[in-house]
Amino acid sequence: MSKEFNVIIERDLDGYFVASVPNLPGCHTQSKSLDELIERIKEAIILCLEVHSQSTDNLEFIGLQRVAVEI
């Protein structure tokens, strides 16, 4: 069985790519290359699914919005 997840990918100040899965709290990983990042996040998702017994089908991805605030 196959299941798809939305993954947010960012780059930190040290140049590492960081991936997180919004529907799976605590599910994230990092890598220096995007190819390795994708493999690592797949492994992280599998591990997180083993831990999370709750359903991940209750949220629908709508999109991302960049918001600026004055600080």
Sequence and secondary structure as in RCSB ss.txt:
>XXXX:A:sequence
MSKEFNVIIERDLDGYFVASVPNLPGCHTQSKSLDELIERIKEAIILCLEVHSQSTDNLEFIGLQRVAVEI
>XXXX:A:secstr
       EEEE TTS EEEE TTSTT EEEESSHHHHHHHHHHHHHHHHHH  S STT             
